[in-house]
Amino acid sequence: MGSSQTALPGPAGRGRRRGRLRRGARAVRLLPRRITASGRVLPDFVVIGAQKAGTSTLYARVAAHPLVVPALRKEVHYFDFHWDAGTGWYRAHFPTAVHCRRRERRRGARPITGEASPYYLFHPDVPERVRQTIPDVRLIALLRDPVDRAISEYHHAVRLEFEERPIETALDPDHAIEAPARGATEWFDRPDGDARRRSYLARGRYAEQLPRWWRVFPREQLLVLETAELRTEAAMPRVFEFLGLPGGMAAAAVPDRNVHAYPEASESVIERLARYYEPYNAQLWDMLGCQWEWR
């Protein structure tokens, strides 16, 4: 049976302490921008996930378009970890309205801005929070084969010293970390909690996550892509059209981002994960009306 939280001494604890220090440094950098928050715009688009599915590459390619003004940082995490900070804090991450008007005069069309926080897809309270703040936003969900995604996230956690268990244990459904029966919102809202750092299996159950967004947003407001599509020539024109960006404006070529090499998992781990995700993927195919070539 899965657990909801595990103590993390040693290297894993050090990884969490480093995370807190990084957040402190970002808060200091944000202070001057908060003074001008009332004159800053809210995002036109948000990439909501999934983690380890290619969101860094997708965001970089969107941000390379001449009519896109990037956020202060790719992952703002307002709707999950900073919801109590208020919209002024959120606006501080985006360009000023004056800057956008200047870009419009220079380019001849209105620019857009956005962010990409891949934890949004997984957090159950985020869809309603987004609807309350930016109801007309364009949303993009990038989904990766959940077997590959779980393995990638495991190695990501090991690299950041959040994980010390062997892969056979960490990706075993019997040892999976799941949300508690009570206090789920607090569990999901913790920046250094297991929901964000080590929920390897739960994050790949997309059939549980997408309906939460469709309940509060029209389907046409959420573009669902498969990670392998990013390697095709049709991917970015489709994204630009969805975002209302003119396709005739050349965007700079952007290589893949945030790509790391890691050992291949054993066949037993892969087969066990494939069996685990089979019913969830079947539900997803029914929802999307298509089927991707996953394990």
N, C-alpha and C positions, 0 to 999 in steps of 0.2 A: 504493500500500500504506500502511496506517495506521502511525502512529508511537506509541511508548509514552511519550515524554517530550519536552518542548520547553523550552529555556531561556526565561525570562521577564524580560528587562531592562526598564528604564524604568517606565512606569505599571503594568504587570502586576506587576513586582517590588514596587512600593509597595503594591499591593493585598494581596499576601501578607504584607508586614510589618505592615500594619494588622490583619490577621487574627491574627497572633501577639500583638500588643498587647491585642486584645480577649480572647483566651484567658487572658492573664496577669491581667487585671482580674477575670475570672470566677473564677479560682482563688482570688484573695484573698477574694472575697465568699463562697466556699464554705467557707472554713476554719472558722468558728464552727459550721456545721452538721455538719461531720465529727465534731466532738466528741460529738454526740448520734446518730451514724449507727446505732448498734446498736438504738436505740429507734425507728427510722424504718421504714416499710413499703416493700416493693418494688411495682412497678406492676402493676395489674390488666390494663391494655391498653397496646398500643404501636401507633402508626401508623407503618408501615415505609416509606412512600413512595407515589408516586414524587415526586421533586423537580419543582417547577414544575407540579404537578398539582392544587393546591388544598389541600394538607395544612394550611396555616396557617388557612384558613377552617374546615376540618373540625374541627381541634383546638379552635379558639376556640368553635365551636358545641357541641362535647361538653363543654368546660370550663364552659360557661354553665349546665349542668344543676345543680340544687341538690345532687345527690348526687355531684358530681365535685369533688375537690380537685386543682387543677392542680399540676404539677411546678414546681420553682423556675424553670425555663425550658422552653419548648416542646421544643427540640432538645437533648437531653442528650448524645447521641453516645458513650455508654459502650461499646456493642458494636462500634464501629468504631475510633474514635480514642483511646479511654481504657480499652481492655480490660485493660491491665496495671495500672490504678489500683486494681482490686479492688472487691468489692461494697460495701464501706463508702463508697467514693467515690460509687458509684451511689445508695445509699440516702440520701446527704446531699441529694439533689435532690428527695426526696419528703417528705410530711408525717409527723409522728410518729404512733405508734399511739395516743397519748393524744388528739391532735387529732382523729383519726378516730373514736374512741369518743365524744368530745364531740359531733361532728357527727351521729353515729348517734342519740344520745339526743335531740338537738334535732329531727332530721328523721324519726325513727322507722324508719330503714332504714340499712343499712351503706353508707357512701360508698366510692367507688373513686377511684383515681388512675392517671395514665398519662402518657406522653410521646409525642412525634412527631419522629422523626429520619429524614428522607426518604432518607438515604444507605443505610440498613439494607437496603432492597430490593435494591440494586445490589451490595453487598459480599458476595462468595461465602462468607466465613467467618462472617458474622453469624448465620444461622439456627441453626447448632449452638451458638454462644455463647449465644444466647437460650434455647435448649432446656436448656442446662446450668444456667442461672441462674433462669429463671422458666418452667418447663415447662407450666404451666397458663394462661399469659397469653393474652388475646384479642388477635388481630392484625388490623389493617386495612390493606389495600393500595388506594390510590386511583390509578387509571390514567387518563392523558390521551392523546388522540390523539398518537402519538409525533412526528408532523410538527410539530404546534403546540408540543409540549413542547420539542423540540430548538431551535426558533426562540426560544422564550421563554427557555430556559437560555442561549442564545448572548447575547441582549441583557442578561440578568442578569450574565453574566461581563464583558461590556463595561462595564456600569454600575459594577461593583466593581473595574474596572481589572485583571482577570485575563486579558483577551483583547484583542489588538490586530489580529488578522487580519480581513480583510473576511469577511462572512457567506458569500460564495460559496466561499471557501477553507475556512473553519472547518467548514462543513456539507457539504463534499464528501466522499463515502465514501472517495475515494482519499487524503485527507489526515486521515482520522479518527484520533483518539487511542485506542489500544487497550491492553489489559493486556500486559505483556511475557511472553515464553514462560517465563521463570524469574523467581523473586522476586515473584510476583503478590501474595502476602499483604502484603509490605512496601509494595508500590506502592499497594494499596488502603488501607492503614492510615495513609498520610500525610495529615494534615489539609489541607496546602497543595498537595498533589500534583494532577496532571492528572486522576487518577481521579475526584476530587471536583469539581474546578473546570471541566474542559473535555472531559469524556467525553460529548459531546452525543448522538452516535448510539447508542453502546452502551447508554446508560441507557434508551432506548426499546425495546430488544429484550426485552420483558416475558416472552416465551415461554422465554427462557433463565433468567430470574430466579425466577419463581414456582415451578417444579419444585424448586428448592433448598429452599424452605420446605415444600413438600408432602412432601418426603422425610423431614423430621424432625418435622412437626406434622400432625395429622389435618386433613383439608380443612375440617371444620366449625369449626375453631379459627381460620381465616383468612377474613375477609370481604373480598371483592374488589368494589370499586365503580368506576364510570366517572365521571370528573369532571363530566360534564354532569348526572349524577343529583343533584348537590348543589343544582341549581336547581329541583328538584321538591319538592313537599310530602311525598312519601313517603320521602325520603332519611333525614332525621334520626330519624323513628320506627323505621325499619329499623335504623339504627345503635344507637339506644338499646336496642332489643330484643336485639340481638346482645350488647351489653355488660351485659345484665341490669338495665337501669335502668328504673324505672317510667315509662311514657309519660304518665301523668296529671299529673306534676309539671311545671309550666310553666318552661321555660328562657328566659332573656333572649334577645331578638332580637339577632343578631350579623351585621353586614354582612360582605361579602367582605373578606378580609385579603390583604396583600402583593400587591396588584394594581398593575401599572405599565403605562403606555402605551409602545408602541414601534412603529417603522415596519413596515409590512407587507412581508414578504419577496417577492421577485420570483417570477413564475410558474415560471421555470426552476428556482429553488431548491426551491419547493414540489413541483413535479412530480418532480424527482430524488429528493427525500426519500420521496415517496409510493411510487415504484418500489422504492426501497431497502427500505422497511418492509413491502411487500406480502407476501413469504413469511413473515416473522416474525409478522405479524398473522394470517395464515391458520393458523399453528400455534397462536396464542393462542385463536382462535375454537374450534378443535378441543378445546383443553384446557378451556375454560369452557363449551362447549355453547351459546354465544350469539354474536351479532355486533353490534358497535356501529357507529354511523354515523361512521366515520373517513374521512379523505381517501383 
